[in-house]
Amino acid sequence: MANCIKVALKVGISLVALLVLFSRIDWNKAFHLLLDANLLLLAIPVFISVADRVWMAWKWRMLLAVIAEPPSLYKAIKVYYISSFQGIAIPLGGLGPDIVRYVHLRSSRIPINAIAASIVLERIIGITATMMIASYGALSFARRLGSESEFSTSFIWAFTISLAAATISLLLLFHKFSQSLMAKVFRVNRLKKLPLMQKTIESVQSFSYKPGEIGKNLLLSIIEQLFSVLSLYFGAMAFNISLSLYDCLAVAPISSLLQRLPISYAGIGIKEGAHVFLLGLLGVKFDNALVLSTSLFLAFLLSLLPGIIWTIGENNLSNS
């Protein structure tokens, strides 16, 4: 019951955020912006999102291979796509795709503990990579806006917090003493009520004898951040919005990090709001920024078509 209330609240926050954003848009300008868009360039973010799903499945499979026999690459991609689609379509909250992936693999020969540990560690590595690049984005905005801007201090704080959080994550991933210390901390009576943190540390410790593999996966996760950067860049080009790659490198990771905050449903509404705010600081008009952000989200949904097809195929097999 409590989980249903949490999901309902997140859905409500997403709807309110979208209503506030779209209540301010000039529909006439938005319509003409869409008419003048380069459709060929708009297709590029779709293919980038497809490549991103494949990349994520590939690096997760590499991570799982450290502690267990992984599924084939095709199976890994299929499960990743199905979980990505169902995790958004089914109201399971921010961890929806991870939960669906776990359920789909639970019936396989892969040990359950290995599946859970690989998914948890993949999430930690992904957040760490996002925070590392987001710290660059925050510093870039602080420098660009200068000390005279009212937002400069906020971006300096964002830089400091994201860099500190990334440092703590790196210590947890690579420093055995830090892992042991945190494990002891979360065994204290008052903190035993946080089983998620205990499971997180246990998952990291199960991979601790392979720091090279974790480092390789972290590098791949950092490279993965460039997919959203390129999507934003080509999306802006499609709408004739003047943004450089450096601009996109500053905006995309921060919006992705804000999207991960567990306050809305799948980050919907929050990411669009972040795009509008950040792009506005770069001189992009409200209508242009919102149309661009919405188009990128639709491109992402379109890229999940293989997940829809595989989901329908599995349902047909189970019903036959």
Secondary structure as UniProt FT lines:
FT   HELIX           2..22
FT   HELIX           27..35
FT   HELIX           39..64
FT   TURN            65..67
FT   HELIX           73..89
FT   TURN            90..91
FT   TURN            94..95
FT   HELIX           96..106
FT   HELIX           112..145
FT   TURN            147..148
FT   TURN            150..151
FT   HELIX           152..174
FT   HELIX           176..185
FT   TURN            186..187
FT   HELIX           189..191
FT   TURN            192..193
FT   HELIX           195..206
FT   TURN            207..209
FT   HELIX           211..238
FT   TURN            239..240
FT   HELIX           245..259
FT   TURN            262..263
FT   TURN            266..269
FT   HELIX           270..281
FT   TURN            282..283
FT   HELIX           286..303
FT   HELIX           305..319
//
